[in-house]
Amino acid sequence: MPLTGRAALLAALGSIPVGVLEPGWAGMAAVNGSLAMACACDYALAAPVRRLVLSRSGDTSTRLGETADVTLSVTNPSSRPLRALLRDAWPPSSWRPGTESEASRHRLTVPPGERRRVTTRLRPTRRGDRRADRVTIRSYGPLGLFSRQGTHRLPWTVRVLPAFTSRKHLPSKLARLRELDGRTSVLTRGEGTEFDSLREYVPGDDTRSIDWRATARQSAVAVRTWRPERDRHILLVLDTGRTSAGRVGDAPRLDASMDAALLLAALAARAGDRVDLLAYDRRVRALVQGRSARDVLPSLVHAMATVEPELVETDARGLTGAVLRTAPRRSLVVLLTTLDAAPVEEGLLPMLPRLTGRHTVLVASVADPYIARMAGARGNVEAVYEAAAAAQALDERRRTAEQLRRHGVTVVDTTPEDLAPALADAYLALKAAGRL
């Protein structure tokens, strides 16, 4: 039951004539008594807060960087009009810094027995689930001197999905895919993995493609024709260990990895490949398997939405075991991790033979462009030392990438903005080379 600023102002103004005309207890009692009676009447005429009926509706998901509207319906069952200031509280990351106060507070007037709606517009700055906290309502009387205040809890969750900014590259990558094997059947003679049809033998065909049973039933020699297999398996592996928490620019490395994984998943699904997802550090954080081409992208974004980096060292042995269990047959394993020397040399490299012996492995890593700029810096002594340290870090990354390539691994190491298209290009190159 707080006093308002108007009541404090009236008390201050009332003290002036008391001090001039009637200084003493009698004058103070006259002014403060009148003000107290006005406040009591104002409180009695304010609509009760506890009896209000509230409900929510609106968006339950949005992409990072976009808005979500959540509507509050306020019903006033009392016989007094509601004049109120309402605060719809959400976690701080539900808005851009500095905009919370304006976005979460609403003034409303609800006549007796009626209902009004107010809309809170969220613009989240982080992925994950944003849960509503509480609704605080301050109900004012007609004089605005005294107020009633109370809170209501109305559970509501808005899931913030990855931004998927790299989807702008999808049309160009699909055009490249159509050039490779697109929507038309590309037939090869005597080679391939997926049977298409029979045709008459012509000189130059591989004799191993002759179908002797079909030849016995007709007068001409029949050969099998093949088409490129479209049901390949791709396993996207997100390393969610401590290195994925490092920020490159304004976002963690993990977010850039997710964006690249989504572009590759969309491209591979259009190519007819099956796409699964595994997020792992010391245990499985997310797993998506067996989705159709239509459902795979929604399933991935919802699974990725709540995955956060864990400040632990990734267990390379456990990760390898999880990959082999998730992908029992030959697949393209796309590991989105770091190229820092220590985690790779001590963890990943000893496990690589188990992966490359069964799968085609592609490692994608986010490079920090600031380190490259530091390596070329000149100026004072401090800048020279920083440049030397940055150059050493770049040399270590190149050495690590070369070690992976010697094990037969395809490596993509580039900036967050270029990672998604570069990863898609690497997938298309493997497809063109027949390594998938």
Disulfide bonds with the S-S distance in Angstrom:
none
